Amino acid sequence: MNRRGFLTASAAALGAGVVSRASAAALPEVVSVTDPATRPPLSPPNGRPYRPVVTLNGWSLPWRMKNGWKEFHLVAEPVVRELAPGMVARLWGYNGSSPGPTIECVEGDRVRIFVTNRLPEHTSIHWHGILLPNGMDGVGGLNQPQIKPGKTFVYEFEMVKSGTFMYHPHADEMVQMAMGMMGFLVVHPKDPDFMRVDRDYVFLLNAFDIEPGSYTPKVNTMLDFNLWCWNSRVFPGIQHLVARTGERVRIRAGNLTMTNHPLHVHGVEFEVTGTDGGWVPKSARWPEVTVDVAVGQMRAIEFVAMRPGDWAFHCHKSHHTMNPMGHDVPTMIGVDHRGLVETIQRVAPGYMVMGERGMADMGEMEMALPENTLPMMTGWGQYGPIEMGGMFTVLKVRDDQRPDDYSDPGWYRHPPGTVAYEWTGAPPETERRPEPGTGEPTLRAVKPTHHHH
Ligand SMILES: [Cu+2]
């Protein structure tokens, strides 16, 4: 799916799937995108120049300039979102999408954001991390009256500092965030060379609880979510990231789930260069390969893509790299249950238990699943099933990826002699286990150094 629909055409074009609805009043037109393809970076047609970001499986909201104000129009509404091929969810979002479109502007911009509510209940929008007048902060009841269904409110403020921010409702929050209402907000530096990178990816961490076979998230779930998403997508539905060897890459992730996510990138070492509080000074950075993004936090990481390859990029909580499974599945490792399962399947087709050899069998098993349900572990690589779901994707670094080309280069062609290979000599002989107290280090005993041929 990653090649499908990723448009490399002119940067300003939003491409197929974009619908413009001319507004009767003087409101800015409503731009709506309903398919989950990653759109190319939206180059600014006017206003201050900046290097645009790429939203994974998302897009940036166009604006209009009016008397020196940058005007955006967000519409809160029910949406249908494909989480990965084979599953769609009925969510709430903005302008046809969940998450809503990314809003990009520049330090010093005066911004006017119209928010129209097409939900069945009231809402509001909070601009997470933005320094603004108190009455624009969007906490319903505290800073403003709620936006009733059918009404439009206007937010106006100046972007006083650059950085990485988010927007989300501060009204019936548990329901509205559980339904997918959120979006990314990037304020670019006034000086385009400040913190300049070659590629700048953004996405939100979000989670849903959708029963296998159903379409709508359970909104009273507090912790026990079963779909762990980046921008309301799960592997293998999450866009791959691409970079050219030697390029400087930034990835910004904001966490609007109810738990933390240790994000782990293979093949690089990175530094945290920004939070939702601002940019991190050079003297305060250190090398990392995993960064924990806590609830309500945003982290911007930067690295130089040094080594070509297909590098895994995922949350390090292993249950977050899986799609839904029954919670009552017993561990059956070591149990021979073949006869039993066949018997049960005669009366309950589709019945299964966790494999006696672990769960890897499920990566390639064609199981009978309820409709609109994803396999627990899925996605194929060039060597077989990847056995992942949820918060997992691939960072593809290539020597020949052209600058500003975001198209998928396919799987990495490993140079000969650089792939782990099978040992075809004699299998190991029985290992020696020295008696305790013999003084012989255990470490030596497990080394296969005493083979007789
Ligand atoms: Cu996680």
Residues whose N, C-alpha, C, O or C-beta is under 5 A from the ligand:
A	BS01	CU	N260 H261 P262 C315 K317 H320
